[in-house]
Amino acid sequence: MEPGQRSPRRLVGVTLLAWFAVLGFDFLLHGGLLARLYAEPSPFLLPAEDAFRLIPLGYLSFLVFIILLVWLMVRRKIGGASRGLLFGLHGVRWC
């Protein structure tokens, strides 16, 4: 392996760690802070049964998004916590 390259095993671990962090934040936000909002019927939210059925698709989309972000970081040779944090902050700015 050339200097600066990451092993595939490490990349998979980082990807899964990032995905679990996103899922944890999602549980905190939607399962905790916004839970009362979802308990009441609302004209702008899906019915609970439909929303519950789509949750796995949402989690899969998070995983695909994180895989693409990790690929982009590897491609641009962005490594380390500080450079990764700066990359993430630039991403927030793009939104």
C-alpha positions in Angstrom: 0.0 0.0 0.0 1.3 3.4 -0.9 1.8 6.1 1.7 -1.4 8.1 2.4 -3.7 5.3 1.2 -6.3 3.9 3.6 -7.0 0.2 3.9 -10.4 -0.9 2.7 -11.1 -2.3 6.2 -10.5 1.1 7.8 -12.7 2.8 5.2 -15.5 0.4 5.9 -15.1 1.0 9.6 -15.1 4.8 9.2 -18.2 4.6 6.9 -20.1 2.5 9.4 -19.1 4.7 12.3 -20.3 7.7 10.4 -23.6 6.0 9.5 -24.2 4.9 13.2 -23.5 8.5 14.3 -26.1 9.7 11.8 -28.6 7.1 12.9 -28.0 8.0 16.6 -28.6 11.7 15.8 -31.7 10.7 13.9 -33.0 8.7 16.8 -32.3 11.6 19.2 -34.0 14.2 17.0 -37.0 12.3 15.7 -37.5 9.8 18.4 -36.9 12.2 21.3 -37.1 15.9 20.5 -39.8 15.7 17.8 -41.8 12.7 19.0 -44.7 14.8 20.2 -45.0 16.4 16.8 -45.4 12.9 15.2 -47.9 11.7 17.7 -50.6 14.1 16.5 -52.3 13.9 13.1 -51.0 16.6 10.8 -51.9 17.6 7.2 -48.2 18.0 6.2 -46.9 14.7 7.6 -47.4 11.2 6.3 -49.6 8.9 8.3 -47.6 7.0 10.9 -48.0 3.6 9.0 -46.6 5.1 5.8 -43.8 6.9 7.5 -42.8 3.8 9.5 -42.7 1.8 6.3 -40.3 4.3 4.7 -37.8 4.5 7.6 -35.5 1.7 6.2 -35.4 3.5 2.8 -34.3 6.7 4.6 -31.6 4.9 6.5 -30.4 3.3 3.3 -30.2 6.7 1.7 -28.1 7.9 4.6 -25.7 5.0 4.1 -25.4 5.7 0.3 -24.8 9.4 1.1 -22.0 8.6 3.6 -20.4 6.1 1.2 -20.3 8.8 -1.4 -18.8 11.3 1.0 -16.1 8.9 2.1 -15.4 8.2 -1.6 -15.1 11.9 -2.2 -12.8 12.4 0.8 -10.5 9.6 -0.3 -10.5 10.9 -3.9 -9.5 14.4 -2.7 -7.0 13.0 -0.2 -8.8 14.5 2.8 -7.7 12.6 5.9 -7.6 13.2 9.6 -10.1 14.6 12.0 -9.3 18.3 11.5 -9.4 18.1 7.7 -12.5 16.0 7.8 -14.2 18.5 10.1 -13.3 21.3 7.7 -14.7 19.3 4.8 -17.9 18.8 6.8 -18.2 22.5 7.6 -17.8 23.3 3.9 -20.6 20.9 3.2 -22.9 22.6 5.6 -22.1 25.9 3.9 -23.1 24.4 0.6 -26.6 23.5 1.9 
